[in-house]
């Protein structure tokens, strides 16, 4: 079992920044790929970014250049630095853990999920 707890969400104006954190605990957490997904009201959950244990990364196209995922294995924590935020970034952001080989953008490949943290970007 892996437990994930997100924090860092909130209300920010367009163009602002937020940093989300996700602390992972449980068995073999260090061997898991970690990812961020988001879900806006009335929309499907979508991939944001993911990182391997050795810090290989992948991003959704819309987030490239604005978001940065990073990982501190000593603290079992993954971060999502979000810059130049737009109203369309408003969503609940979820941290997830996957034990698949190689990064995946599919939510189905992530077995463990956090409870989510709300990010609201005002115009």
C-alpha positions, 0 to 999 in steps of 0.5 A: 500500500502507498498513501499519498497526501497533497497540499499547496492548492489555493486561490491565485490570480491569472499569471500567478504561481503555486507549488503543490506537494505530495508526500508519499508513504508506505511500502516500496514508495521509492520504486514508484513513478509519481504523477500529477493529474487534474480534473475540472468540473464536468471534465475527465481527469487529465494527465499533467506531469509524471516523474520516475525515481531517477527524475525522468519527466514527462508533461502534457503539452499544455503544461510544458514551459509553465509547470515543472515536476520534481521529486525528493526521494529522501523526503518521499515527496513530489512537487509540482511548480505551476507558473503563469497560471490561467483560469483554465488551470482551475481544477482539483489536482491529484497525486498518483503513484504507478509501478509500471515500467516507464512513465505513463500518461494514463490514469489507469496505470496509476494504482494509488491516488491522493485525495486531491487539492483544489487550485482556483485561478481567478481572471 
